[in-house]
Each structure stands twice: as structure tokens, then as C-alpha cells.
Amino acid sequence: MPIYEFRCETCEHQFESLVRKHDESVACPACSGDQLKKLISAHAVGSTTAETPCGNAPCSPAPMCGGGGCGG
Ligand SMILES: [Zn+2]
């Protein structure tokens, strides 16, 4: 089951949440806001259902691919 990491753009609270459906709504536990940025969780990398910011590129050591190597 994929665990997604979210960051609230309202209060910048960061939290993890299980999301079973892509369109499942998640609210910030701190302020109940719904302006959330979905981050990739390290726990979910490698899962067949996980979405990575790098598409098919093997970026599991680095969740964010700013350093190149998977520049798409
Ligand atoms: Zn919040």
C-alpha cells in the first residue's frame, strides 16, 4: 500500500498518509487545509504503484532528481 508524503502549502506542515486511490482526498492534519503538495515517499519507491518524479528512471536513492541522471 503506497504511503505518500504531503506538504501543506498553507501551513507547511509535512505528513505522511496512506492513499489507496489516486483521487482520494487528503486534508492537512494540522490546519485541515487541502492545498497539499504530494511528495514521493521513500517507503513507496520500488512499489509497482508508486509514481516517481522521474518516470521510469531509477531514482530510488534520490527522491528528487535535480542532480541530473534522470533528466527526462
Ligand atoms: Zn496545514
N, CA, C, O and the ligand as a Tripos MOL2 file, in Angstrom:
@<TRIPOS>MOLECULE
protein
  289   287    73     0     0
PROTEIN
NO_CHARGES

@<TRIPOS>ATOM
      1 N           0.8510   -1.1960    0.0000 N.3       1 MET1
      2 CA          0.0000    0.0000    0.0000 C.3       1 MET1
      3 C           0.8930    1.2550    0.0000 C.2       1 MET1
      4 O           1.7430    1.4140    0.8760 O.2       1 MET1
      5 N           0.7000    2.1160   -0.9590 N.am      2 PRO2
      6 CA          1.6010    3.2660   -1.0800 C.3       2 PRO2
      7 C           1.3880    4.2930    0.0250 C.2       2 PRO2
      8 O           0.2630    4.6520    0.3740 O.2       2 PRO2
      9 N           2.4920    4.7360    0.5470 N.am      3 ILE3
     10 CA          2.4400    5.8220    1.5200 C.3       3 ILE3
     11 C           2.9520    7.0830    0.8320 C.2       3 ILE3
     12 O           4.0740    7.1250    0.3260 O.2       3 ILE3
     13 N           2.1190    8.0900    0.8260 N.am      4 TYR4
     14 CA          2.5210    9.3380    0.2000 C.3       4 TYR4
     15 C           2.8610   10.3680    1.2680 C.2       4 TYR4
     16 O           2.3030   10.3850    2.3660 O.2       4 TYR4
     17 N           3.7760   11.2010    0.9010 N.am      5 GLU5
     18 CA          4.1650   12.2750    1.7930 C.3       5 GLU5
     19 C           3.5830   13.5660    1.2280 C.2       5 GLU5
     20 O           3.6860   13.8500    0.0350 O.2       5 GLU5
     21 N           2.9830   14.3190    2.1020 N.am      6 PHE6
     22 CA          2.3650   15.5610    1.6660 C.3       6 PHE6
     23 C           2.9620   16.7400    2.4170 C.2       6 PHE6
     24 O           3.4340   16.6120    3.5470 O.2       6 PHE6
     25 N           2.9290   17.8650    1.7720 N.am      7 ARG7
     26 CA          3.2800   19.0960    2.4630 C.3       7 ARG7
     27 C           2.1680   20.0910    2.2400 C.2       7 ARG7
     28 O           1.7580   20.3610    1.1110 O.2       7 ARG7
     29 N           1.6940   20.6260    3.3400 N.am      8 CYS8
     30 CA          0.6230   21.5940    3.2770 C.3       8 CYS8
     31 C           1.1940   22.9330    2.8250 C.2       8 CYS8
     32 O           2.1540   23.4450    3.4010 O.2       8 CYS8
     33 N           0.5850   23.4860    1.7870 N.am      9 GLU9
     34 CA          1.0840   24.7600    1.2930 C.3       9 GLU9
     35 C           0.5160   25.9230    2.0860 C.2       9 GLU9
     36 O           0.9120   27.0730    1.8930 O.2       9 GLU9
     37 N          -0.4010   25.6220    2.9670 N.am     10 THR10
     38 CA         -0.9740   26.6720    3.8080 C.3      10 THR10
     39 C          -0.1060   26.8990    5.0440 C.2      10 THR10
     40 O           0.2480   28.0340    5.3630 O.2      10 THR10
     41 N           0.2310   25.8120    5.7350 N.am     11 CYS11
     42 CA          0.9760   25.9510    6.9910 C.3      11 CYS11
     43 C           2.3330   25.2460    6.9430 C.2      11 CYS11
     44 O           3.0760   25.2480    7.9240 O.2      11 CYS11
     45 N           2.6480   24.6410    5.7880 N.am     12 GLU12
     46 CA          3.9240   23.9590    5.5760 C.3      12 GLU12
     47 C           4.1240   22.7480    6.4810 C.2      12 GLU12
     48 O           5.2470   22.2700    6.6470 O.2      12 GLU12
     49 N           3.0550   22.2610    7.0540 N.am     13 HIS13
     50 CA          3.1340   21.0250    7.8160 C.3      13 HIS13
     51 C           3.3610   19.8690    6.8440 C.2      13 HIS13
     52 O           2.7430   19.8070    5.7810 O.2      13 HIS13
     53 N           4.2420   18.9680    7.2170 N.am     14 GLN14
     54 CA          4.5400   17.8400    6.3510 C.3      14 GLN14
     55 C           4.1280   16.5590    7.0470 C.2      14 GLN14
     56 O           4.4060   16.3690    8.2310 O.2      14 GLN14
     57 N           3.4740   15.6910    6.3190 N.am     15 PHE15
     58 CA          2.9650   14.4740    6.9390 C.3      15 PHE15
     59 C           2.8650   13.3830    5.8960 C.2      15 PHE15
     60 O           2.9270   13.6310    4.6920 O.2      15 PHE15
     61 N           2.7080   12.1510    6.3970 N.am     16 GLU16
     62 CA          2.5420   11.0100    5.5020 C.3      16 GLU16
     63 C           1.1250   10.4960    5.6140 C.2      16 GLU16
     64 O           0.4980   10.5720    6.6700 O.2      16 GLU16
     65 N           0.6400    9.9800    4.5240 N.am     17 SER17
     66 CA         -0.7080    9.4390    4.5420 C.3      17 SER17
     67 C          -0.8080    8.2720    3.5700 C.2      17 SER17
     68 O          -0.2320    8.2940    2.4820 O.2      17 SER17
     69 N          -1.5320    7.2820    3.9760 N.am     18 LEU18
     70 CA         -1.8350    6.1940    3.0560 C.3      18 LEU18
     71 C          -2.8990    6.6570    2.0800 C.2      18 LEU18
     72 O          -3.9270    7.2120    2.4690 O.2      18 LEU18
     73 N          -2.6370    6.4200    0.8150 N.am     19 VAL19
     74 CA         -3.6090    6.8020   -0.1990 C.3      19 VAL19
     75 C          -3.9090    5.5840   -1.0550 C.2      19 VAL19
     76 O          -3.0470    5.0810   -1.7760 O.2      19 VAL19
     77 N          -5.1280    5.1270   -0.9600 N.am     20 ARG20
     78 CA         -5.4890    3.9090   -1.6920 C.3      20 ARG20
     79 C          -5.9550    4.2140   -3.1040 C.2      20 ARG20
     80 O          -5.8500    3.3850   -4.0080 O.2      20 ARG20
     81 N          -6.4690    5.4170   -3.2710 N.am     21 LYS21
     82 CA         -6.9110    5.8050   -4.5980 C.3      21 LYS21
     83 C          -6.2340    7.1160   -4.9730 C.2      21 LYS21
     84 O          -5.9520    7.9580   -4.1200 O.2      21 LYS21
     85 N          -5.9800    7.2680   -6.2740 N.am     22 HIS22
     86 CA         -5.2830    8.4660   -6.7180 C.3      22 HIS22
     87 C          -6.0840    9.7270   -6.4240 C.2      22 HIS22
     88 O          -5.5230   10.7990   -6.1950 O.2      22 HIS22
     89 N          -7.3790    9.5820   -6.4340 N.am     23 ASP23
     90 CA         -8.2020   10.7750   -6.2590 C.3      23 ASP23
     91 C          -8.7330   10.8960   -4.8340 C.2      23 ASP23
     92 O          -9.6190   11.7010   -4.5450 O.2      23 ASP23
     93 N          -8.1660   10.0760   -3.9550 N.am     24 GLU24
     94 CA         -8.6050   10.1630   -2.5740 C.3      24 GLU24
     95 C          -8.1820   11.5070   -1.9830 C.2      24 GLU24
     96 O          -7.0210   11.9040   -2.0820 O.2      24 GLU24
     97 N          -9.1110   12.1760   -1.3860 N.am     25 SER25
     98 CA         -8.8020   13.4910   -0.8410 C.3      25 SER25
     99 C          -8.1050   13.3650    0.5010 C.2      25 SER25
    100 O          -8.4650   12.5290    1.3300 O.2      25 SER25
    101 N          -7.1270   14.1860    0.6940 N.am     26 VAL26
    102 CA         -6.3600   14.2060    1.9280 C.3      26 VAL26
    103 C          -6.3570   15.6370    2.4370 C.2      26 VAL26
    104 O          -6.1860   16.5890    1.6750 O.2      26 VAL26
    105 N          -6.5460   15.7640    3.7220 N.am     27 ALA27
    106 CA         -6.5240   17.0990    4.3100 C.3      27 ALA27
    107 C          -5.3830   17.1900    5.3080 C.2      27 ALA27
    108 O          -4.9990   16.1980    5.9280 O.2      27 ALA27
    109 N          -4.8590   18.3720    5.4500 N.am     28 CYS28
    110 CA         -3.7860   18.6050    6.4000 C.3      28 CYS28
    111 C          -4.2860   18.3490    7.8230 C.2      28 CYS28
    112 O          -5.3050   18.9040    8.2330 O.2      28 CYS28
    113 N          -3.5720   17.5130    8.5740 N.am     29 PRO29
    114 CA         -3.9850   17.2190    9.9420 C.3      29 PRO29
    115 C          -3.7700   18.4040   10.8820 C.2      29 PRO29
    116 O          -4.3090   18.4400   11.9880 O.2      29 PRO29
    117 N          -2.9870   19.3560   10.4310 N.am     30 ALA30
    118 CA         -2.6830   20.4950   11.2970 C.3      30 ALA30
    119 C          -3.6980   21.6210   11.1360 C.2      30 ALA30
    120 O          -4.1300   22.2290   12.1150 O.2      30 ALA30
    121 N          -4.0730   21.8920    9.8770 N.am     31 CYS31
    122 CA         -4.9530   23.0400    9.6540 C.3      31 CYS31
    123 C          -6.1820   22.6670    8.8210 C.2      31 CYS31
    124 O          -6.9990   23.5240    8.4850 O.2      31 CYS31
    125 N          -6.2990   21.3830    8.4940 N.am     32 SER32
    126 CA         -7.4190   20.8900    7.6860 C.3      32 SER32
    127 C          -7.4560   21.4820    6.2790 C.2      32 SER32
    128 O          -8.4590   21.3810    5.5730 O.2      32 SER32
    129 N          -6.3560   22.0940    5.8940 N.am     33 GLY33
    130 CA         -6.2920   22.6560    4.5530 C.3      33 GLY33
    131 C          -6.1630   21.5650    3.5010 C.2      33 GLY33
    132 O          -5.7250   20.4500    3.7840 O.2      33 GLY33
    133 N          -6.5480   21.9090    2.3010 N.am     34 ASP34
    134 CA         -6.4460   20.9200    1.2240 C.3      34 ASP34
    135 C          -5.4890   21.3770    0.1210 C.2      34 ASP34
    136 O          -5.4480   20.7890   -0.9600 O.2      34 ASP34
    137 N          -4.7350   22.4120    0.4020 N.am     35 GLN35
    138 CA         -3.7230   22.8460   -0.5610 C.3      35 GLN35
    139 C          -2.4410   22.0700   -0.2860 C.2      35 GLN35
    140 O          -1.5010   22.5780    0.3250 O.2      35 GLN35
    141 N          -2.4310   20.8270   -0.7550 N.am     36 LEU36
    142 CA         -1.3320   19.9340   -0.4180 C.3      36 LEU36
    143 C          -0.4770   19.6400   -1.6330 C.2      36 LEU36
    144 O          -0.9790   19.4710   -2.7440 O.2      36 LEU36
    145 N           0.8000   19.5830   -1.4050 N.am     37 LYS37
    146 CA          1.7080   19.1670   -2.4550 C.3      37 LYS37
    147 C           2.0960   17.7310   -2.1620 C.2      37 LYS37
    148 O           2.5730   17.4110   -1.0730 O.2      37 LYS37
    149 N           1.8880   16.8790   -3.1360 N.am     38 LYS38
    150 CA          2.1890   15.4700   -2.9140 C.3      38 LYS38
    151 C           3.6580   15.2070   -3.2160 C.2      38 LYS38
    152 O           4.1490   15.4930   -4.3080 O.2      38 LYS38
    153 N           4.3360   14.6650   -2.2380 N.am     39 LEU39
    154 CA          5.7410   14.3170   -2.3980 C.3      39 LEU39
    155 C           5.8450   12.8100   -2.5330 C.2      39 LEU39
    156 O           4.9270   12.0750   -2.1680 O.2      39 LEU39
    157 N           6.9600   12.3650   -3.0560 N.am     40 ILE40
    158 CA          7.1470   10.9240   -3.1150 C.3      40 ILE40
    159 C           7.7670   10.4620   -1.8100 C.2      40 ILE40
    160 O           8.7000   11.0800   -1.2950 O.2      40 ILE40
    161 N           7.2500    9.3950   -1.2950 N.am     41 SER41
    162 CA          7.7850    8.8650   -0.0470 C.3      41 SER41
    163 C           8.8100    7.7870   -0.3300 C.2      41 SER41
    164 O           8.6430    6.9770   -1.2410 O.2      41 SER41
    165 N           9.8480    7.7830    0.4400 N.am     42 ALA42
    166 CA         10.8910    6.7770    0.2880 C.3      42 ALA42
    167 C          10.3210    5.3730    0.4720 C.2      42 ALA42
    168 O          10.8110    4.4070   -0.1120 O.2      42 ALA42
    169 N           9.2920    5.2820    1.2840 N.am     43 HIS43
    170 CA          8.6960    3.9800    1.5500 C.3      43 HIS43
    171 C           8.0090    3.4070    0.3140 C.2      43 HIS43
    172 O           7.8640    2.1940    0.1600 O.2      43 HIS43
    173 N           7.5930    4.3140   -0.5530 N.am     44 ALA44
    174 CA          6.8010    3.8780   -1.6900 C.3      44 ALA44
    175 C           7.6610    3.6040   -2.9210 C.2      44 ALA44
    176 O           7.2100    2.9560   -3.8660 O.2      44 ALA44
    177 N           8.8860    4.0920   -2.9120 N.am     45 VAL45
    178 CA          9.7560    3.8790   -4.0640 C.3      45 VAL45
    179 C          10.0420    2.3880   -4.2230 C.2      45 VAL45
    180 O          10.4150    1.7070   -3.2680 O.2      45 VAL45
    181 N           9.8630    1.9110   -5.4160 N.am     46 GLY46
    182 CA         10.0620    0.4990   -5.6590 C.3      46 GLY46
    183 C           8.7420   -0.2380   -5.7770 C.2      46 GLY46
    184 O           8.6770   -1.3340   -6.3330 O.2      46 GLY46
    185 N           7.7110    0.3610   -5.2610 N.am     47 SER47
    186 CA          6.3970   -0.2340   -5.4040 C.3      47 SER47
    187 C           5.9250   -0.0940   -6.8420 C.2      47 SER47
    188 O           6.2320    0.8910   -7.5140 O.2      47 SER47
    189 N           5.1940   -1.0620   -7.2960 N.am     48 THR48
    190 CA          4.7240   -1.0190   -8.6700 C.3      48 THR48
    191 C           3.6830    0.0740   -8.8810 C.2      48 THR48
    192 O           3.4300    0.4980  -10.0090 O.2      48 THR48
    193 N           3.0920    0.5190   -7.7960 N.am     49 THR49
    194 CA          2.0530    1.5240   -7.9290 C.3      49 THR49
    195 C           2.5700    2.9290   -7.6290 C.2      49 THR49
    196 O           1.8380    3.9110   -7.7520 O.2      49 THR49
    197 N           3.8390    3.0110   -7.2360 N.am     50 ALA50
    198 CA          4.3730    4.3150   -6.8790 C.3      50 ALA50
    199 C           4.6510    5.1580   -8.1170 C.2      50 ALA50
    200 O           5.0980    4.6490   -9.1460 O.2      50 ALA50
    201 N           4.3870    6.4220   -8.0010 N.am     51 GLU51
    202 CA          4.7610    7.3510   -9.0520 C.3      51 GLU51
    203 C           6.0290    8.0620   -8.6130 C.2      51 GLU51
    204 O           6.1110    8.5790   -7.4990 O.2      51 GLU51
    205 N           7.0050    8.0810   -9.4900 N.am     52 THR52
    206 CA          8.2110    8.8260   -9.1690 C.3      52 THR52
    207 C           8.2600   10.0680  -10.0500 C.2      52 THR52
    208 O           7.6660   10.0990  -11.1280 O.2      52 THR52
    209 N           8.9680   11.0860   -9.5860 N.am     53 PRO53
    210 CA          9.0840   12.2950  -10.4030 C.3      53 PRO53
    211 C           9.9580   12.0810  -11.6260 C.2      53 PRO53
    212 O          10.0830   12.9730  -12.4660 O.2      53 PRO53
    213 N          10.5550   10.9190  -11.7310 N.am     54 CYS54
    214 CA         11.4890   10.6470  -12.8100 C.3      54 CYS54
    215 C          10.9360    9.6400  -13.8170 C.2      54 CYS54
    216 O          11.6760    9.1460  -14.6680 O.2      54 CYS54
    217 N           9.6740    9.3400  -13.7310 N.am     55 GLY55
    218 CA          9.1260    8.3650  -14.6650 C.3      55 GLY55
    219 C           9.7550    7.0120  -14.4770 C.2      55 GLY55
    220 O           9.7110    6.4410  -13.3870 O.2      55 GLY55
    221 N          10.3430    6.4950  -15.5380 N.am     56 ASN56
    222 CA         10.9330    5.1720  -15.4700 C.3      56 ASN56
    223 C          12.3760    5.1830  -14.9800 C.2      56 ASN56
    224 O          12.9870    4.1280  -14.8070 O.2      56 ASN56
    225 N          12.9130    6.3670  -14.7600 N.am     57 ALA57
    226 CA         14.3130    6.4420  -14.3540 C.3      57 ALA57
    227 C          14.5060    5.8810  -12.9550 C.2      57 ALA57
    228 O          13.6560    6.0680  -12.0840 O.2      57 ALA57
    229 N          15.6160    5.1980  -12.7380 N.am     58 PRO58
    230 CA         15.8950    4.6210  -11.4170 C.3      58 PRO58
    231 C          16.4060    5.6710  -10.4510 C.2      58 PRO58
    232 O          17.6150    5.8650  -10.3260 O.2      58 PRO58
    233 N          15.5270    6.3290   -9.7880 N.am     59 CYS59
    234 CA         15.9430    7.4320   -8.9280 C.3      59 CYS59
    235 C          15.6620    7.1200   -7.4660 C.2      59 CYS59
    236 O          15.4970    8.0320   -6.6560 O.2      59 CYS59
    237 N          15.6070    5.8400   -7.1240 N.am     60 SER60
    238 CA         15.2520    5.4920   -5.7560 C.3      60 SER60
    239 C          16.2080    6.0090   -4.6830 C.2      60 SER60
    240 O          15.7520    6.3010   -3.5770 O.2      60 SER60
    241 N          17.5200    6.1390   -4.9510 N.am     61 PRO61
    242 CA         18.3870    6.7100   -3.9020 C.3      61 PRO61
    243 C          18.0990    8.1870   -3.6580 C.2      61 PRO61
    244 O          18.3280    8.6970   -2.5610 O.2      61 PRO61
    245 N          17.6010    8.8660   -4.6780 N.am     62 ALA62
    246 CA         17.3450   10.2930   -4.5500 C.3      62 ALA62
    247 C          15.9140   10.6020   -4.9750 C.2      62 ALA62
    248 O          15.6130   10.5990   -6.1690 O.2      62 ALA62
    249 N          15.0380   10.8660   -4.0270 N.am     63 PRO63
    250 CA         13.6390   11.1310   -4.3560 C.3      63 PRO63
    251 C          13.4670   12.2800   -5.3340 C.2      63 PRO63
    252 O          12.5860   12.2340   -6.1930 O.2      63 PRO63
    253 N          14.2660   13.2710   -5.2220 N.am     64 MET64
    254 CA         14.1980   14.3860   -6.1550 C.3      64 MET64
    255 C          15.3740   14.2870   -7.1260 C.2      64 MET64
    256 O          16.5190   14.1310   -6.7020 O.2      64 MET64
    257 N          15.0980   14.3760   -8.4060 N.am     65 CYS65
    258 CA         16.1320   14.1390   -9.3960 C.3      65 CYS65
    259 C          16.7130   15.4380   -9.9350 C.2      65 CYS65
    260 O          16.9040   15.5770  -11.1430 O.2      65 CYS65
    261 N          16.9910   16.3740   -9.0660 N.am     66 GLY66
    262 CA         17.5360   17.6440   -9.5170 C.3      66 GLY66
    263 C          18.9920   17.5620   -9.9600 C.2      66 GLY66
    264 O          19.4730   18.4250  -10.6940 O.2      66 GLY66
    265 N          19.6730   16.5490   -9.5230 N.am     67 GLY67
    266 CA         21.0980   16.4390   -9.8150 C.3      67 GLY67
    267 C          21.4230   15.8660  -11.1630 C.2      67 GLY67
    268 O          22.5930   15.6640  -11.4850 O.2      67 GLY67
    269 N          20.4160   15.6010  -11.9560 N.am     68 GLY68
    270 CA         20.6510   15.0000  -13.2570 C.3      68 GLY68
    271 C          20.7010   13.5000  -13.1610 C.2      68 GLY68
    272 O          20.6490   12.9420  -12.0650 O.2      68 GLY68
    273 N          20.8030   12.8440  -14.2910 N.am     69 GLY69
    274 CA         20.8160   11.3910  -14.3020 C.3      69 GLY69
    275 C          19.4780   10.8480  -14.7390 C.2      69 GLY69
    276 O          19.3890    9.7870  -15.3580 O.2      69 GLY69
    277 N          18.4480   11.5850  -14.4110 N.am     70 CYS70
    278 CA         17.1240   11.1970  -14.8840 C.3      70 CYS70
    279 C          16.4110   12.4380  -15.4090 C.2      70 CYS70
    280 O          15.2570   12.7010  -15.0680 O.2      70 CYS70
    281 N          17.0880   13.1630  -16.2080 N.am     71 GLY71
    282 CA         16.6060   14.4850  -16.6330 C.3      71 GLY71
    283 C          15.4100   14.4520  -17.5720 C.2      71 GLY71
    284 O          14.8560   15.4970  -17.9110 O.2      71 GLY71
    285 N          15.0110   13.2630  -17.9910 N.am     72 GLY72
    286 CA         13.8090   13.1550  -18.7690 C.3      72 GLY72
    287 C          13.8530   13.9760  -20.0480 C.2      72 GLY72
    288 O          12.8890   13.9780  -20.8130 O.2      72 GLY72
    289 ZN         -1.7970   22.8150    7.0210 Zn       73 ZN73
@<TRIPOS>BOND
     1     1     2 1
     2     2     3 1
     3     3     4 2
     4     3     5 am
     5     5     6 1
     6     6     7 1
     7     7     8 2
     8     7     9 am
     9     9    10 1
    10    10    11 1
    11    11    12 2
    12    11    13 am
    13    13    14 1
    14    14    15 1
    15    15    16 2
    16    15    17 am
    17    17    18 1
    18    18    19 1
    19    19    20 2
    20    19    21 am
    21    21    22 1
    22    22    23 1
    23    23    24 2
    24    23    25 am
    25    25    26 1
    26    26    27 1
    27    27    28 2
    28    27    29 am
    29    29    30 1
    30    30    31 1
    31    31    32 2
    32    31    33 am
    33    33    34 1
    34    34    35 1
    35    35    36 2
    36    35    37 am
    37    37    38 1
    38    38    39 1
    39    39    40 2
    40    39    41 am
    41    41    42 1
    42    42    43 1
    43    43    44 2
    44    43    45 am
    45    45    46 1
    46    46    47 1
    47    47    48 2
    48    47    49 am
    49    49    50 1
    50    50    51 1
    51    51    52 2
    52    51    53 am
    53    53    54 1
    54    54    55 1
    55    55    56 2
    56    55    57 am
    57    57    58 1
    58    58    59 1
    59    59    60 2
    60    59    61 am
    61    61    62 1
    62    62    63 1
    63    63    64 2
    64    63    65 am
    65    65    66 1
    66    66    67 1
    67    67    68 2
    68    67    69 am
    69    69    70 1
    70    70    71 1
    71    71    72 2
    72    71    73 am
    73    73    74 1
    74    74    75 1
    75    75    76 2
    76    75    77 am
    77    77    78 1
    78    78    79 1
    79    79    80 2
    80    79    81 am
    81    81    82 1
    82    82    83 1
    83    83    84 2
    84    83    85 am
    85    85    86 1
    86    86    87 1
    87    87    88 2
    88    87    89 am
    89    89    90 1
    90    90    91 1
    91    91    92 2
    92    91    93 am
    93    93    94 1
    94    94    95 1
    95    95    96 2
    96    95    97 am
    97    97    98 1
    98    98    99 1
    99    99   100 2
   100    99   101 am
   101   101   102 1
   102   102   103 1
   103   103   104 2
   104   103   105 am
   105   105   106 1
   106   106   107 1
   107   107   108 2
   108   107   109 am
   109   109   110 1
   110   110   111 1
   111   111   112 2
   112   111   113 am
   113   113   114 1
   114   114   115 1
   115   115   116 2
   116   115   117 am
   117   117   118 1
   118   118   119 1
   119   119   120 2
   120   119   121 am
   121   121   122 1
   122   122   123 1
   123   123   124 2
   124   123   125 am
   125   125   126 1
   126   126   127 1
   127   127   128 2
   128   127   129 am
   129   129   130 1
   130   130   131 1
   131   131   132 2
   132   131   133 am
   133   133   134 1
   134   134   135 1
   135   135   136 2
   136   135   137 am
   137   137   138 1
   138   138   139 1
   139   139   140 2
   140   139   141 am
   141   141   142 1
   142   142   143 1
   143   143   144 2
   144   143   145 am
   145   145   146 1
   146   146   147 1
   147   147   148 2
   148   147   149 am
   149   149   150 1
   150   150   151 1
   151   151   152 2
   152   151   153 am
   153   153   154 1
   154   154   155 1
   155   155   156 2
   156   155   157 am
   157   157   158 1
   158   158   159 1
   159   159   160 2
   160   159   161 am
   161   161   162 1
   162   162   163 1
   163   163   164 2
   164   163   165 am
   165   165   166 1
   166   166   167 1
   167   167   168 2
   168   167   169 am
   169   169   170 1
   170   170   171 1
   171   171   172 2
   172   171   173 am
   173   173   174 1
   174   174   175 1
   175   175   176 2
   176   175   177 am
   177   177   178 1
   178   178   179 1
   179   179   180 2
   180   179   181 am
   181   181   182 1
   182   182   183 1
   183   183   184 2
   184   183   185 am
   185   185   186 1
   186   186   187 1
   187   187   188 2
   188   187   189 am
   189   189   190 1
   190   190   191 1
   191   191   192 2
   192   191   193 am
   193   193   194 1
   194   194   195 1
   195   195   196 2
   196   195   197 am
   197   197   198 1
   198   198   199 1
   199   199   200 2
   200   199   201 am
   201   201   202 1
   202   202   203 1
   203   203   204 2
   204   203   205 am
   205   205   206 1
   206   206   207 1
   207   207   208 2
   208   207   209 am
   209   209   210 1
   210   210   211 1
   211   211   212 2
   212   211   213 am
   213   213   214 1
   214   214   215 1
   215   215   216 2
   216   215   217 am
   217   217   218 1
   218   218   219 1
   219   219   220 2
   220   219   221 am
   221   221   222 1
   222   222   223 1
   223   223   224 2
   224   223   225 am
   225   225   226 1
   226   226   227 1
   227   227   228 2
   228   227   229 am
   229   229   230 1
   230   230   231 1
   231   231   232 2
   232   231   233 am
   233   233   234 1
   234   234   235 1
   235   235   236 2
   236   235   237 am
   237   237   238 1
   238   238   239 1
   239   239   240 2
   240   239   241 am
   241   241   242 1
   242   242   243 1
   243   243   244 2
   244   243   245 am
   245   245   246 1
   246   246   247 1
   247   247   248 2
   248   247   249 am
   249   249   250 1
   250   250   251 1
   251   251   252 2
   252   251   253 am
   253   253   254 1
   254   254   255 1
   255   255   256 2
   256   255   257 am
   257   257   258 1
   258   258   259 1
   259   259   260 2
   260   259   261 am
   261   261   262 1
   262   262   263 1
   263   263   264 2
   264   263   265 am
   265   265   266 1
   266   266   267 1
   267   267   268 2
   268   267   269 am
   269   269   270 1
   270   270   271 1
   271   271   272 2
   272   271   273 am
   273   273   274 1
   274   274   275 1
   275   275   276 2
   276   275   277 am
   277   277   278 1
   278   278   279 1
   279   279   280 2
   280   279   281 am
   281   281   282 1
   282   282   283 1
   283   283   284 2
   284   283   285 am
   285   285   286 1
   286   286   287 1
   287   287   288 2
@<TRIPOS>SUBSTRUCTURE
     1 MET1         2 RESIDUE 1 A MET
     2 PRO2         6 RESIDUE 1 A PRO
     3 ILE3        10 RESIDUE 1 A ILE
     4 TYR4        14 RESIDUE 1 A TYR
     5 GLU5        18 RESIDUE 1 A GLU
     6 PHE6        22 RESIDUE 1 A PHE
     7 ARG7        26 RESIDUE 1 A ARG
     8 CYS8        30 RESIDUE 1 A CYS
     9 GLU9        34 RESIDUE 1 A GLU
    10 THR10       38 RESIDUE 1 A THR
    11 CYS11       42 RESIDUE 1 A CYS
    12 GLU12       46 RESIDUE 1 A GLU
    13 HIS13       50 RESIDUE 1 A HIS
    14 GLN14       54 RESIDUE 1 A GLN
    15 PHE15       58 RESIDUE 1 A PHE
    16 GLU16       62 RESIDUE 1 A GLU
    17 SER17       66 RESIDUE 1 A SER
    18 LEU18       70 RESIDUE 1 A LEU
    19 VAL19       74 RESIDUE 1 A VAL
    20 ARG20       78 RESIDUE 1 A ARG
    21 LYS21       82 RESIDUE 1 A LYS
    22 HIS22       86 RESIDUE 1 A HIS
    23 ASP23       90 RESIDUE 1 A ASP
    24 GLU24       94 RESIDUE 1 A GLU
    25 SER25       98 RESIDUE 1 A SER
    26 VAL26      102 RESIDUE 1 A VAL
    27 ALA27      106 RESIDUE 1 A ALA
    28 CYS28      110 RESIDUE 1 A CYS
    29 PRO29      114 RESIDUE 1 A PRO
    30 ALA30      118 RESIDUE 1 A ALA
    31 CYS31      122 RESIDUE 1 A CYS
    32 SER32      126 RESIDUE 1 A SER
    33 GLY33      130 RESIDUE 1 A GLY
    34 ASP34      134 RESIDUE 1 A ASP
    35 GLN35      138 RESIDUE 1 A GLN
    36 LEU36      142 RESIDUE 1 A LEU
    37 LYS37      146 RESIDUE 1 A LYS
    38 LYS38      150 RESIDUE 1 A LYS
    39 LEU39      154 RESIDUE 1 A LEU
    40 ILE40      158 RESIDUE 1 A ILE
    41 SER41      162 RESIDUE 1 A SER
    42 ALA42      166 RESIDUE 1 A ALA
    43 HIS43      170 RESIDUE 1 A HIS
    44 ALA44      174 RESIDUE 1 A ALA
    45 VAL45      178 RESIDUE 1 A VAL
    46 GLY46      182 RESIDUE 1 A GLY
    47 SER47      186 RESIDUE 1 A SER
    48 THR48      190 RESIDUE 1 A THR
    49 THR49      194 RESIDUE 1 A THR
    50 ALA50      198 RESIDUE 1 A ALA
    51 GLU51      202 RESIDUE 1 A GLU
    52 THR52      206 RESIDUE 1 A THR
    53 PRO53      210 RESIDUE 1 A PRO
    54 CYS54      214 RESIDUE 1 A CYS
    55 GLY55      218 RESIDUE 1 A GLY
    56 ASN56      222 RESIDUE 1 A ASN
    57 ALA57      226 RESIDUE 1 A ALA
    58 PRO58      230 RESIDUE 1 A PRO
    59 CYS59      234 RESIDUE 1 A CYS
    60 SER60      238 RESIDUE 1 A SER
    61 PRO61      242 RESIDUE 1 A PRO
    62 ALA62      246 RESIDUE 1 A ALA
    63 PRO63      250 RESIDUE 1 A PRO
    64 MET64      254 RESIDUE 1 A MET
    65 CYS65      258 RESIDUE 1 A CYS
    66 GLY66      262 RESIDUE 1 A GLY
    67 GLY67      266 RESIDUE 1 A GLY
    68 GLY68      270 RESIDUE 1 A GLY
    69 GLY69      274 RESIDUE 1 A GLY
    70 CYS70      278 RESIDUE 1 A CYS
    71 GLY71      282 RESIDUE 1 A GLY
    72 GLY72      286 RESIDUE 1 A GLY
    73 ZN73       289 GROUP 0 **** ****
